[in-house]
Amino acid sequence: MENNALMERVLPLEGVYNFRDMGGLKARDGRKVKKGLLFRSAELTAMTSNDKTNLRPLNLKLIYDYRDMAEAVVKPDPQIGNERHERVAVNGQDKSTAKDEWDPETFYKTFTREKFAQVYREMPIQNASYKRLMHLFAKPEQNLPVLHHCAGGRDRTGVGAMLLLRTLGVSFETIMEDYLFSNKTLVAYHQELFEEAAQFVSGAQLKQFEEGFMLNEQYLDASIDSIFSTYGKFGKYLEKEFGITRADRERMKDYCLE
């Protein structure tokens, strides 16, 4: 998919990074994901009154938050309209994995691509947050349109988006393209993070972090490979992890594709 086609799905908001419609992506059966059902973004707390006005016509039924409690307390989600809010931490409710709780110096100095890929490898297996997400997604009539998000809308949200889109039959190639597109929508977000990193590391170490923290295929591949090495097939993964049968999947596709 061309970048301009990807960019057309971005909603230009004043206070929220990386807010985009997941609709328009083509499934392998020739249909496309309907627009106006699935949305993804970075954290929402800086949303302006204009942003809320522009988003109310989406008629969201649900905002689903992957962040830890510490993140959500510091930067709570606003109410946009009449939508419900749910939050189940991808990283585990009892783990001190929220960015605010990390020792920044240790994080930036010890960051490696291999460690980050391992985080991705673990995310989709036996994860309470994605179990809840997919339980809600299996009842699209009740829970869509949905907005799902984390802090940057790239890692935890990227894996969640992969699960939603693959369930609808979108190819991994298309999913990967959409995943990597966050590098373009998060330029300012990444710059803020790199400026923070520069307080703790410099020179070659800073450059290594900047290059390694950008989204690349290795990370989402780690999630996908973990699913296949554990279950062999994506359909088996859906059934064993989430109780979603082939018939359920077809019903979800019929609702979400056109």
QUIMOLIN-V698171 format. One line per field, one symbol per residue. psi: psi as a letter, one per 20 degrees, with the letter a starting at -180 (. if undefined). burial: + if it has 16 or more other ideal C-beta (glycine too) atoms within 10 Angstrom, else -. A space follows every 10 residues. Layout:
# QUIMOLIN-V698171
psi: ???
burial: ???
This chain:
# QUIMOLIN-V698171
psi: pqhhhghhip onqhjpqkoq pirippriji rqpqqjgpqq raqihjprhg ggghhhihlp hppppirrgh ghghmqprpg cjqqpqpoph iphjqmiqhh iqogggghhj pqhgghhhgh hhgiplohgh ggghgghimh hhiqqqpqrc gikgfghggg hggghhhjjp qhgggggggh hhhhikghgh ggghhghiih qrchgggggg hhhqprhhgh hggghgghhg igqhhhgggg hikorggggh ggghhiq.
burial: -----+--+- --+-++++++ +++++-+--- +++++-++++ ++++--+--- ++-++--+-+ ++++++++-- ++----++-+ --+-+-++++ +-----+++- -------+-- +----++-++ +-++--+-++ --++-+++-+ --++++++++ ++++++++++ ++++++++++ ---+++++++ ++--++--++ --++--+--+ +-------++ -++-++--++ -+++-++--- +--+--+++- ++-+---++- +++-+++-
